[in-house]
Amino acid sequence: MFKKAFKSILNSVPRPILIKLSYLVKPFLAIALKGNRYTDPIDGRSFSKFLPYGYENQRENVLSPSTLSLERHRLLWLYLKNETDFFTVPHKMLHFAPEQAFYKRFKKLKNLDYTTTDLNSPLADVKADICNLPFEDNSYDVIFCNHVLEHIPDDDKAMEELYRILKPNGMAILQIPQDLNREKTFEDNSITDSKERARIFGQYDHVRIYGRDYFEKLRSKGFIVKEVDYTHQLSKTEVDKYRLAKGEILPICFKSNN
C-alpha cells in the first residue's frame, strides 16, 4: 500500500512541490527508520533500511531517509570526498538543477563560489536555458549537471554550452540515467503518451535513454572524459552499506588547456 501511494505521489505531484514537502517529512522518516545496517555517507547517519524510489519500476532500499539521496548522489559524494580536492580547494562552481541532498551542504562550503541554475527549480539562483546560457566563456572551474541532459531535446547544444562555459582544466560531472547494456542512445518523439514514455525511457519527462555512446558524444564536443566505475574501487560491504548501484559509471569530464 505504501509503495503504491509513494509511486502515485512521485508521478502526480509537481517537482517544486515535492521538494517543499520533503523538507517537512524528512525528520519523521529519519526517526522511524533509525538503525545501524545502512549508512548515508553524505551526513553519516545510519538506518535499518532506506526507502523505495522510482517513477515506473520502483527500486527497493535506495532513498536515504535523512538526505533524500539516491545511489548516484552517494556514489558521487564518496568520489568527490576520496578522490578530488572538491571540498578543500577554492572553486567557482555552477550547479544545474541542484539536488536537495547537496544544495545546502555545497552552499555552506567556504571554498566554493557557488551558483545554481535551472529553468524551474526553486533552488536556482539563475533561471536559465541550458541551451542558451547567460554566462561568459571559460567561467567555471567546476560544473555539475546531473540527470538533466535526458530531459533536453537538443542535448548537442546543451553539451556545447557546458563545454563553452567550463574553464580550461575545469571539471564537469555530467551524470545521466544509464543502460550499460545499450550501445546506442534511443529516442522517439512520436511516443507522446506519458505512461508509455515512462515505461520506455524510465520517466515520463525523459526524451531519450542514453547508451554507451554517450561518452563518445561528450568527447565529440571537446571534453576529455574519464569513465569512472568507482564502485569497483570499493568493497562489496561498502557498496551494500552505502546502497550504491554496482557498476554505475561516473562521467568525469575535463576541458583541455590547449
Legacy VTK file of the C-alpha trace (Angstrom):
# vtk DataFile Version 3.0
C-alpha trace
ASCII
DATASET POLYDATA
POINTS 258 float
0.000 0.000 0.000
2.831 2.395 0.935
4.721 1.644 -2.277
1.658 2.342 -4.440
0.951 5.604 -2.616
4.601 6.676 -2.873
4.695 5.926 -6.601
1.438 7.816 -7.146
2.836 10.898 -5.393
6.041 10.810 -7.467
4.083 10.678 -10.721
1.393 13.222 -9.907
2.860 15.957 -7.698
4.956 18.675 -9.451
8.643 18.527 -8.549
8.815 22.005 -6.875
6.020 20.951 -4.510
7.712 17.606 -3.843
10.878 19.443 -2.813
8.961 21.600 -0.342
7.062 18.619 1.086
10.250 16.616 1.518
11.618 19.160 3.996
8.589 18.504 6.207
8.704 14.694 6.190
12.473 14.091 6.408
12.753 14.388 10.230
9.947 11.867 10.770
11.373 9.363 8.279
14.831 9.567 9.823
13.439 8.764 13.286
11.144 5.974 12.101
13.915 4.129 10.204
16.804 4.678 12.610
19.189 1.715 12.789
22.724 0.528 12.025
22.571 -1.556 8.852
22.894 1.109 6.141
24.706 4.453 6.180
24.289 7.619 4.167
27.886 8.879 3.652
26.635 12.402 2.962
25.604 13.032 6.576
26.959 9.882 8.257
23.581 8.790 9.637
22.619 5.123 9.740
19.285 3.361 9.300
17.626 -0.023 9.458
16.580 0.424 5.823
16.254 3.037 3.096
13.055 3.916 1.243
11.927 2.684 -2.191
12.110 5.037 -5.170
11.229 5.093 -8.848
8.727 6.638 -11.228
7.914 3.476 -13.162
9.744 0.480 -11.680
10.469 1.215 -8.050
13.847 0.214 -6.634
13.848 -1.074 -3.085
16.004 0.318 -0.285
17.615 3.224 -2.188
16.271 6.585 -0.910
18.049 7.869 2.211
15.565 8.947 4.923
17.794 11.816 6.073
19.285 13.497 2.974
16.850 12.000 0.429
19.907 10.970 -1.584
19.814 8.155 -4.136
22.543 5.736 -5.212
24.038 8.223 -7.670
24.238 11.038 -5.099
26.035 8.871 -2.548
28.426 7.486 -5.179
29.324 11.000 -6.335
29.805 12.215 -2.754
32.217 9.376 -1.990
34.163 10.015 -5.195
34.441 13.741 -4.531
35.479 13.212 -0.919
38.006 10.448 -1.517
39.437 11.222 -4.954
39.292 15.008 -5.543
40.087 18.381 -3.976
36.464 19.491 -4.333
35.961 20.108 -0.604
39.319 21.752 0.108
40.458 23.953 -2.799
38.718 27.172 -3.953
36.426 26.565 -6.942
33.999 28.709 -8.879
31.113 26.280 -9.332
27.911 26.138 -11.367
25.298 23.569 -10.344
22.401 22.744 -12.678
19.082 21.611 -11.167
20.694 21.373 -7.703
19.938 18.170 -5.860
18.422 18.615 -2.431
20.933 16.162 -0.962
23.769 18.529 -1.948
22.329 22.032 -2.089
22.609 23.289 1.486
25.909 21.491 2.058
27.562 22.981 -1.022
26.154 26.402 -0.230
27.874 26.341 3.182
31.298 25.328 1.837
33.597 28.324 2.182
35.890 27.120 -0.603
33.096 27.262 -3.199
31.924 30.323 -5.108
28.627 28.546 -5.657
25.882 29.373 -8.190
22.816 27.284 -9.040
20.809 27.421 -12.249
17.696 25.857 -13.740
14.509 26.890 -15.535
12.113 25.527 -12.911
13.886 24.582 -9.684
13.020 26.716 -6.629
16.658 26.263 -5.572
18.058 28.037 -8.656
19.902 31.359 -8.274
19.757 31.983 -12.032
16.804 30.973 -14.204
18.401 29.937 -17.478
18.020 27.697 -20.520
20.881 25.193 -20.659
20.927 25.606 -24.452
21.409 29.371 -24.202
23.310 30.148 -21.025
23.881 33.748 -19.843
27.461 33.047 -18.718
30.744 34.065 -20.318
33.157 31.634 -21.949
35.556 29.840 -19.590
33.698 30.940 -16.442
33.613 27.922 -14.097
36.160 25.603 -12.508
33.514 23.003 -11.679
30.146 22.236 -13.285
27.616 19.710 -12.021
24.841 18.830 -14.472
23.444 15.534 -13.258
20.328 13.806 -14.606
19.491 16.856 -16.712
20.549 16.095 -20.296
17.999 13.276 -20.696
15.312 15.982 -20.360
16.772 18.266 -23.063
15.576 17.839 -26.677
18.716 19.486 -28.120
21.363 17.851 -25.979
24.037 18.647 -28.600
23.561 22.360 -27.968
23.441 21.823 -24.200
26.742 19.930 -24.240
28.324 22.656 -26.366
27.190 25.295 -23.879
28.570 23.306 -20.948
31.918 22.994 -22.710
31.925 26.705 -23.590
31.488 27.954 -20.024
33.878 25.447 -18.420
37.343 26.842 -17.718
40.406 25.189 -19.257
41.468 22.401 -16.868
37.990 22.617 -15.311
35.918 19.583 -14.317
32.325 18.850 -15.306
30.372 15.935 -13.859
27.538 15.035 -16.215
25.677 12.034 -14.846
22.731 10.553 -16.737
20.444 7.531 -16.204
22.420 4.616 -17.583
21.617 1.474 -19.510
25.062 -0.057 -19.812
23.666 -2.917 -21.904
22.583 -0.465 -24.602
25.221 0.516 -27.154
23.267 3.293 -28.893
21.171 6.084 -27.426
17.451 5.755 -28.215
14.859 8.484 -28.632
11.485 8.593 -30.364
9.474 11.823 -30.386
6.447 10.025 -31.794
5.828 8.455 -28.368
3.674 11.058 -26.647
1.724 9.090 -24.034
3.233 9.834 -20.606
2.790 6.283 -19.289
4.394 4.820 -22.395
7.274 7.296 -22.164
7.787 6.332 -18.521
7.823 2.654 -19.468
10.326 3.079 -22.298
12.518 5.939 -21.060
12.257 5.358 -17.301
10.461 8.612 -16.564
7.582 10.441 -18.221
9.612 13.615 -18.868
12.716 11.960 -20.347
13.241 12.424 -24.074
15.825 9.671 -24.557
17.617 6.776 -22.927
21.376 7.013 -23.289
23.589 4.135 -24.294
27.340 3.607 -24.107
27.759 6.076 -26.978
27.006 8.893 -24.509
30.660 9.138 -23.564
31.773 9.421 -27.185
29.203 12.141 -27.770
30.724 14.151 -24.927
34.177 13.639 -26.425
32.911 14.876 -29.784
32.110 18.214 -28.111
35.697 18.568 -26.910
35.546 17.059 -23.433
38.231 14.748 -22.120
36.089 12.034 -20.491
37.039 9.604 -17.753
34.549 6.743 -17.366
34.946 6.066 -13.647
33.448 2.912 -12.139
34.046 3.966 -8.563
32.134 1.044 -7.067
34.914 -1.165 -8.466
37.306 0.534 -6.029
35.041 -0.148 -3.047
34.439 -3.413 -1.229
31.177 -5.363 -1.569
30.478 -4.471 2.039
30.835 -0.744 1.313
28.673 -0.938 -1.819
25.906 -2.555 0.227
26.376 -0.368 3.307
26.041 2.847 1.306
23.360 1.385 -1.010
25.209 2.077 -4.265
24.448 0.812 -7.766
27.218 -1.652 -8.581
28.913 -0.746 -11.873
27.450 2.745 -12.267
29.794 4.905 -14.357
30.633 8.463 -13.329
31.277 10.666 -16.411
34.114 12.886 -15.153
34.790 15.433 -17.898
37.609 17.936 -18.342
38.431 20.795 -20.687
41.900 20.796 -22.119
44.156 23.796 -21.545
45.285 23.668 -25.197
LINES 1 259
258 0 1 2 3 4 5 6 7 8 9 10 11 12 13 14 15 16 17 18 19 20 21 22 23 24 25 26 27 28 29 30 31 32 33 34 35 36 37 38 39 40 41 42 43 44 45 46 47 48 49 50 51 52 53 54 55 56 57 58 59 60 61 62 63 64 65 66 67 68 69 70 71 72 73 74 75 76 77 78 79 80 81 82 83 84 85 86 87 88 89 90 91 92 93 94 95 96 97 98 99 100 101 102 103 104 105 106 107 108 109 110 111 112 113 114 115 116 117 118 119 120 121 122 123 124 125 126 127 128 129 130 131 132 133 134 135 136 137 138 139 140 141 142 143 144 145 146 147 148 149 150 151 152 153 154 155 156 157 158 159 160 161 162 163 164 165 166 167 168 169 170 171 172 173 174 175 176 177 178 179 180 181 182 183 184 185 186 187 188 189 190 191 192 193 194 195 196 197 198 199 200 201 202 203 204 205 206 207 208 209 210 211 212 213 214 215 216 217 218 219 220 221 222 223 224 225 226 227 228 229 230 231 232 233 234 235 236 237 238 239 240 241 242 243 244 245 246 247 248 249 250 251 252 253 254 255 256 257
